[in-house]
Structure formats: structure tokens, C-alpha cells
Amino acid sequence: MNICVIIPAAGSSTRYNTDALEPRSKLDEDLAGRPVLQRTVELFHTRPEVGAILVAGPHDEAAFEAFKFRHADKLAILGVTLVRGGAAHRWETVKAALEHVPDDATHIAVHDAARPGTPEPMLDRIFASAERHPAVVPALTIADTVKRVETFEREKAADPLAAILGEDGGDTEASERVKETVDRTGLKAIQTPQVFERALLERAYAQSDLSSTDDAGLVERLGEEVLVVEGDLRGMKITTPHDLHLLRHMLNLKGPKERSMHHKF
């Protein structure tokens, strides 16, 4: 088994910067002295099963050059090949990276760039299963109650200050309400890396409809079986600044002092 790892890194960190006064890429954030992206790559570069690592950065030429300026020197030491990703969607980035997979790769693993805490035993489980099964994904059992919600407009509470200033803030605001409680029996929260036999993933990406939130979804659309192995909480994805703070504590890694002006409080 010779695995090529694809790490999509073309996102804009929109959700990470929801409350940011100074927008930043979450992949540039410090995780015990090294950027999140570098920590993610380090998960794989000494694995004997891994023969190549592709990091797919921004599609825009100027953004890609800036991305290379920040990361190329560090990642080159780890044997990474940088390629341009897609313009808008994750699947576009993975599809672009597939064009650069070395000829001798037998398997392809796709791992989120913002999952730098994936522990080695979890990778052991996934790669061992990938030797016997054509498609493998890690997953966590959902312990919380799951509810489907819907958005609706409700009347906004009166704002005395706005009335004094003569401002019209609008009569309604968007809110959410519970639509139904979902039976969580058999439900799993899927993580990465997801590992596939090369030919299977290439066949999945040859389909006309590539809209999916993960690569396994495209394989499932072919009617192929996807094996599930046990994931790990440390393999969480960094989506918000709170996630990064939590991951630092989980991994017992120090971070820089909080920037008091970086996020609103």
C-alpha cells in the first residue's frame, strides 16, 4: 500500500472569522510554535505507508502565491508538493489535486487541513483497515440529542435606544425553532482521513454530480461499501477560535497569549 495524502487547504476560514476584527486563516494559527497546517502535515510525513503528500491551496493566483510565501519553505522540508485547489467548493479542490497524484500511488487519503490533532493510534486503525477494504472512514458515535431546526422570522423586541436615535432596525429578525427530534440510532459523526483505493476514488470523481460534503459520499453514490472505524475526539476539526483553544488543551500544547483585539468579546 502506497498512500498519497491530499490535504485540501483552499478554504477562506469564513466561519473562523465570524467575530474577528482582524481576519486570519485558521491554518496560520499557532499550535505550540508551528502553524496548524504544518502540524497537520506532520501527522503523515513519517508514516511508512505514505509515499506523497499534496497540499491544495487557494485557486486564485495571487492568493496561492501568498499561501506559498507563508508555507512553502516549511512544507518543502516535509516533502510536500503544493498545488492549486478549486475556486469555490471542497470537491473542486480534491479533484484538482487528483491530477497530481503520483503514478505509483495505490491509495489516496483525504484529510482536512484543519484537523492537526489526529492521534497516531487512530491513523494506525484507518491505514490497517484500508489494506483490507477499498473505502474506510473514521467516525464518532453521536451522544447528544439531535434535532432538525428551521429558520423563521419573528418580531423583534423593541429597542428603546434605537427609538431615541430615530433608527429603524427592522421589525423582524431571523430565529430558529425545532422542527423535529431525529432518531440518533446508527448516526455517526464522520472525521478524516478518509482512505480509498485509488481507482475507486478516481471513479467517484468521474461522476457528473460531485456535490457532497465529503469524499465518502461520492463513493457511496456509486453503490460501493464504505467501512467505518473508530475515530477520536482529538481528531476534531478547527472551525472556530474556541475549537483551537479546546484542541490546545486536549493535546496539552501551548499557544501564544490571546490577542485581546483579535476577536470581539
C-alpha positions in Angstrom: 0.0 0.0 0.0 1.4 3.3 -1.1 -0.7 6.2 0.0 -0.9 9.7 -1.4 -2.3 12.1 1.1 -4.4 15.0 -0.2 -4.9 17.9 2.2 -7.4 20.5 0.9 -6.3 23.9 2.2 -8.1 26.3 -0.2 -10.8 27.5 2.2 -11.3 31.1 3.3 -11.8 30.4 7.1 -15.1 32.3 6.9 -16.7 30.7 10.0 -13.4 31.0 11.9 -13.5 34.8 11.3 -17.2 35.4 12.1 -16.4 37.7 15.0 -12.8 38.6 14.0 -11.7 42.2 13.9 -8.6 41.1 12.1 -9.4 38.2 9.8 -6.9 35.4 9.8 -6.5 32.0 8.2 -7.1 29.3 10.8 -4.3 27.3 9.1 -1.8 30.0 10.0 -2.7 30.0 13.7 0.0 29.0 16.2 -0.1 25.5 17.7 2.8 25.2 20.1 5.2 27.1 17.9 4.1 25.8 14.5 1.2 26.7 12.2 -1.9 24.5 12.2 -1.2 23.4 8.6 2.3 22.3 9.4 1.1 20.3 12.4 -1.5 18.6 10.1 1.2 17.6 7.5 3.5 16.3 10.3 0.8 13.6 11.1 1.8 11.9 7.8 5.3 12.7 6.7 7.0 9.9 8.7 4.3 7.3 8.1 5.8 4.3 6.2 2.5 3.9 4.2 2.7 7.4 2.9 4.6 8.0 -0.3 3.4 11.5 -1.2 1.7 14.5 0.4 -0.2 17.1 -1.7 -1.4 20.3 -0.1 -4.0 22.0 -2.3 -4.0 25.8 -1.6 -6.1 28.6 -2.9 -7.2 28.7 -6.6 -6.7 32.4 -7.1 -3.2 33.0 -8.4 -2.4 35.9 -6.1 -3.8 34.1 -3.1 -1.9 31.0 -4.0 1.4 33.0 -4.2 0.7 34.5 -0.8 -0.1 31.0 0.5 3.2 29.7 -0.8 5.1 32.6 0.7 3.7 31.7 4.2 4.0 27.9 4.0 6.2 26.6 1.1 9.6 26.6 2.9 8.2 24.8 5.9 6.3 22.2 3.9 9.1 21.6 1.4 11.2 20.2 4.3 8.4 17.8 5.0 8.3 16.6 1.4 5.1 18.3 0.4 4.0 19.2 -3.1 1.9 22.4 -3.2 -0.8 22.6 -5.9 -3.7 25.0 -6.6 -7.1 24.0 -5.4 -10.6 24.7 -6.5 -12.4 28.1 -6.9 -15.4 27.6 -4.6 -16.0 24.1 -3.3 -14.0 21.4 -1.4 -14.7 18.8 -4.1 -13.2 21.1 -6.7 -10.0 21.3 -4.6 -9.8 17.5 -4.2 -10.5 17.0 -7.9 -7.7 19.4 -8.8 -5.3 17.6 -6.5 -6.1 14.2 -8.1 -4.4 15.4 -11.2 -1.1 15.5 -9.3 -1.2 12.1 -7.6 1.9 10.1 -8.4 1.6 7.2 -10.7 2.8 4.7 -8.1 0.2 5.6 -5.5 -2.2 2.7 -4.8 -4.4 4.5 -2.3 -5.5 8.1 -1.7 -6.2 9.6 1.7 -8.0 12.9 2.0 -7.6 14.7 5.3 -8.9 18.1 6.4 -6.2 20.7 6.8 -7.8 21.9 10.0 -7.5 18.6 11.8 -4.0 18.7 13.2 -4.7 16.7 16.4 -5.5 13.3 14.8 -3.6 10.8 17.1 -1.3 8.1 15.8 -3.4 5.1 17.1 -6.3 6.4 15.0 -4.2 6.6 11.9 -3.0 3.1 12.6 -6.5 1.8 12.7 -7.5 3.6 9.5 -4.5 2.5 7.5 -4.7 -1.1 8.7 -8.3 -1.3 7.6 -7.5 0.4 4.3 -5.2 -2.6 3.5 -8.3 -4.9 3.5 -11.1 -2.6 2.4 -11.4 -0.3 -0.6 -13.0 2.6 1.3 -12.5 3.5 5.0 -13.7 6.4 7.2 -13.2 7.2 10.9 -16.3 8.1 12.9 -17.5 9.1 16.4 -20.8 7.9 17.9 -23.2 10.8 18.4 -24.0 11.0 22.1 -26.1 14.2 22.1 -29.8 14.5 21.2 -30.1 15.5 17.6 -32.8 17.9 16.4 -33.6 19.3 13.0 -34.4 23.0 13.1 -35.8 25.6 10.7 -35.3 29.3 10.3 -38.2 31.7 10.7 -38.7 35.4 11.0 -40.0 36.7 14.4 -41.0 40.1 15.6 -38.0 42.0 17.0 -38.1 43.2 20.6 -38.3 46.9 20.9 -35.0 48.8 21.2 -35.5 52.0 23.3 -32.1 53.4 22.3 -32.9 52.9 18.6 -36.2 54.7 19.0 -34.5 57.6 20.7 -31.9 57.9 17.9 -34.6 57.6 15.3 -33.1 54.5 13.9 -35.2 51.8 12.2 -33.6 48.4 12.9 -36.4 46.5 11.2 -39.5 44.8 12.6 -38.4 41.2 12.3 -35.2 39.1 12.9 -34.2 35.6 11.9 -34.6 32.9 14.6 -34.5 29.1 14.7 -37.0 26.7 16.1 -37.1 22.9 16.5 -38.8 21.1 13.6 -38.3 17.5 14.9 -36.1 15.3 17.0 -34.0 12.9 14.9 -33.5 9.3 16.0 -29.8 9.1 16.5 -29.7 5.3 16.3 -26.9 4.4 13.8 -25.9 8.0 13.4 -22.1 8.8 13.3 -20.1 12.0 13.1 -17.6 11.4 10.3 -13.9 12.5 10.5 -10.9 12.3 8.3 -8.6 11.0 6.9 -10.8 9.0 4.6 -8.8 6.4 2.7 -9.7 4.9 -0.7 -8.2 2.6 -3.3 -7.0 5.0 -5.9 -9.1 3.6 -8.8 -12.3 3.8 -6.6 -11.8 7.5 -5.7 -10.9 8.4 -9.3 -14.1 6.6 -10.4 -16.1 8.5 -7.8 -14.7 11.9 -9.0 -15.6 11.0 -12.6 -19.3 11.3 -11.8 -21.2 14.3 -13.2 -22.6 15.3 -9.8 -19.8 15.9 -7.3 -21.8 17.9 -4.7 -21.0 16.2 -1.4 -19.7 17.3 2.0 -17.1 14.5 2.0 -15.4 12.1 -0.4 -17.0 9.0 1.0 -20.4 10.5 0.0 -19.3 10.3 -3.7 -18.1 6.7 -3.2 -21.5 5.8 -1.6 -23.2 7.3 -4.7 -21.5 4.6 -6.7 -23.2 1.9 -4.5 -19.8 0.9 -3.0 -19.4 -0.1 0.6 -17.6 2.3 3.0 -16.2 0.7 6.1 -16.4 2.7 9.4 -13.6 2.5 12.0 -13.4 4.2 15.4 -12.4 7.9 15.4 -11.1 10.0 18.2 -12.1 13.3 19.8 -8.6 14.7 19.3 -9.3 14.4 15.5 -11.7 17.3 15.8 -11.9 19.9 13.1 -11.0 23.5 13.9 -13.9 25.7 12.8 -14.0 28.5 15.4 -11.3 30.1 17.6 -12.9 28.2 20.5 -12.1 24.9 18.7 -8.5 25.9 18.5 -8.4 26.8 22.2 -10.1 23.5 23.1 -7.7 21.5 20.9 -4.7 23.1 22.6 -6.0 21.9 26.0 -6.8 18.4 24.7 -3.3 18.0 23.2 -1.6 19.8 26.1 0.0 22.2 23.7 0.8 25.8 24.5 -0.3 28.6 22.3 0.5 32.3 22.1 -1.1 34.7 24.5 -4.6 35.6 23.4 -4.7 38.7 21.2 -7.2 40.9 23.1 -8.1 42.8 19.9 -8.3 39.8 17.5 -11.9 38.8 18.4 -14.7 40.6 19.9 -15.8 39.6 23.4 
